[in-house]
């Protein structure tokens, strides 16, 4: 993969237009988790994130819940075509922070007043479309009611204490820890935030970095404790890419030989038996 490249469409929040290449001083990692992230940084990219509009980021991440980018990206495109929002060609409304947030404001107002059936049909490709339509209209109305505007919500996400922001986001119906953390990272630009999706949850338990039976929040606690703050953002996005390319749920690359995986020397392969070619969730491993 070319230096500093990244998939153009990563609905979790990894567009190149709203991230900046970064370099971190090399040296001996203090923890195995940091060593893994350093290896991922060498394999893929080292970046810092921030600058996406908070409401737009919230919408995109809600659409991505329990589905793939392949399914959720068309839903996002159809939503913004019908209701407004990101129209600057890079998937991020007012991404440089210099605009007035009109796109996000229009989107928030449109979603708050959207007809449920019409919205559900628009985002059908994302799956769970009836539930997601309910969540989108509810969070849009709440953002406007509690913060007054999408721009004020964006300022809240960027400027207030991260724990306060996370608590407020988690209090919204349909917003879970991964969604809240993606908003903090990609809109708020907060360091020390390591969102845990299905790839991250699987990989770091399989590696043996987190306990085999750890839930998503327990994995997050381990990573945010053991990975330096400035490395958490690209640790998240690069881990997703590693999960797609090497450490898939059903057929990790190590089944074709340990030399096929660039992380094999750091991995305990919890739940993976390379001799029998069997793979189970780490929590179900002996």
N, C-alpha and C positions, 0 to 999 in steps of 0.2 A: 504494500500500500504506500503511495507517495507520501513524502514527509508532510506533516501537518494537515493531511487530508482527513476527511470525516464524511460519513454518509450525508448526502444533501438532505435526505428526509429521515429525520429521527424525531418522531413526534414527542418523545420524552423531553426534548428541548435542545438537541445538539446541532442546530444549524450553524454552519460556518460563519454566516453573516453576523451572528450575535455572540461569537466567541473569539478569543484572541490567543494566538500562539504564545506560549510561554516556555521558559526554560528554567529548570530548577537545578540547583547545585548537586552534582553527583557526590556520592559518599556512601558509607556503609549504612544500610537501613537499620533502624532501631528495633523494628519488629518484622515478623514474617509478612504481615499484612502490608507494610510499607514496601518490602522487597517485591511483593507481587505487583503492587501498583507501579513501582519503578520499572519493572519489567514490561508492564503494559504500556507505560509511557514511551519506552524505547521501541516497542513493537508498533504502536499506533500514533499517539499524539500526546503532547503536554499542552493543556489549554486552561485558560480561565474563562469563566462564564458570567453572564449578567447582561442586562440591557433589554431583555424582552419585556413587552407590556405585560403586567401582572394578570390582568383579566384575560387577555388573549392566551397567555400561558396556561391559566387555569382551565379554559375551555378546551384547549388542545389536549391537556393531560387527562381530563375527564373522558374525552373521546377515546383515548388510548387505553383506558382501563379494560382489563380482561380481553385484550385483542392485540393483534399485531399492527405494526406500522402500515403494512400492505392494506389492511382493512380500514384502519382509522384515517389514513391520509385522504382518501377520496371523500370520506364523510366530512372531514374538515374543509376540504375544497368546496364541496357542495354547500356547506353551512355558510361559509363566508361569501359565496356567490349569491346566495339568497338573502342573507341577513346583514351583510356588510362585515366590516372588520379588516383583517390584514389584506391590504391591496397594494402593497408596495413592491410586490414581486419577490420577496425573500421570505415570506411566511411569518413575518414579525411586524406587528403594528407599532410604529413609532419606536423602532428598536434602538435608535441611537439616543433616545431620551431628549431629543431637541424639539420634538413636535408638540402639538397641543393635545394629543391623545384623542382626536375626533373619531378616528376609526374604531378604537376600543369603546368609546362612549356610544357610538351608533350601534355597535354590536351588542353592548350590554342592554341598551334600551329596547332593541329589537327582540332579543331573546327573552327579556322580562315579559314582553307582551305577546310572545309567539303563540300561535295555535298549537296545541300539543300534537295533534295528529299530523299536521304539516311538518313540524319540526322532527318528529319521530321518523317520518318518511324520508326526510332530507338526509338524516344521519344513519339510515338503515344499514349501510355497509359496515358500520362500526360495531354492530352487534349490540344486544341488550338495549336497543334503541328506544323502547318505551321508557325504561328506567332512566337512561341517560337524558332523554328529553325532559323528564321531570326534574332531574338534578340541574340541568342547564338553566331552566327557567327560574328555579328556586334560587340558585346562587346569583344569577343576574339581578333578580329583584332584591336580594339581600345586600349585594354590593351597592346598589343604588340607594337603598333605604338607610344603610348603616354608615356609608362613607360619603354619600352625596353624589359621587361620580366615579367613573372608572379611573380617572386621573388621580383622585384622592386615594382610591384603593391602591393604585400603583405606588404612590408616595408612602403609604402605610407599610407596604411590603418591603420597600427599599430602606426605609429610615428607622422603623421601630425595632425594638429588641427582637431578635430572631425567635426566641421562645414565645414571646407574646404573639408574634405573627403566626407561628406554627399552631398555637392554641386556638387562635381565631379561625384559622383555616380548617382545623380539625372539627370545629364546632359547626361547620357548614354541612348540611345533609349531603351525603354522597362523596365527601372529600376524605380520603384516607391518608395514612402517613406518607406513602410514596408520592401522591399528588401534591400534598402540602410541601414536601421536601423539594420536588421539582420546581414549584413556584419560588421557593426560597432561593434555590440555586440559580435557575435560568432567568428569572425576573429580578430577584433581589440581589443576585451576585454575591451571596453569602458564602464565605469560605467555611470549611468544617462541616458541610452538609453533604452526606453521602446517601442519596436516595437508593432504596432497596426495591428492585423489581424482581420478577421471577428469575432472571438470569443471575443477578447478584446474589439472591438468596440461595440458589443452587450452587453456584461456583465456590463461594467462600466456605460453605459447609463441606463440599466435596474436597476442597483443598485441605481442610482441617484447620482453617484459620478461625472459624466459628464452630461452636458445638453442633454436632450432627442433628440434634433435635431443636435447635434454635429457631424461633419464629422470626418473621421479618424485622420486628423491632429489636430483638436480641442481636441479630446480625448487624443491624445499623449501629447499635451501641458499641459492638466490638470494633467495627470499622472506624467510627468517628473517634474512638479512643486511641486506636493504634495506627491510624494514617494521619500524617501531618495535615493541618487544615487546608493548606494551599493545594494539596494533591487530591483532595476528596472529589472535586468536580470532575476532573478528567479520569479519576479512578472509576467513577460511575459510568461515564460514557464509554470508556475503553473496555470496561468489564462487559458491557452489553455486546460490544463488537466481538470480544473474545468468546463470549457464550454462543454467538451466532456462527462464528467461523471454526472454533475448536471444541468448546466444552458444551455441546448440545445436551439436552436432557436424555435422549435415547441412545445416541451414538457419539460419545466423546472421541476425540482424535486418538487418544491413547490406546484405544482398542485396535488400532492399526499399527501399533508400535509406539513405545515411549518417545522415540525420536520425532514422532509426528506432532508432538505437543511442545510448544516453547516454554511451558510452565511445569513440565514433568518433574524436574528436580526440586521444585518447591511444593509438590502436591502429594497429599496422603492418599488420594484416590478413594475417599470414603464412599462406599456403595458401588464401586467399580471393581470388577474382577477381570483383569486382562487375560487371565488364563482360560476362563470359561466364557469370556465375552458377555458377561451378564452385568446389567446396570440396574440399580434400585435407588430410590431416594435415600440420601444419606441417613435420614432418620430411621430407615428400615434396615440399615446395614447391621451386620453382627458386631 
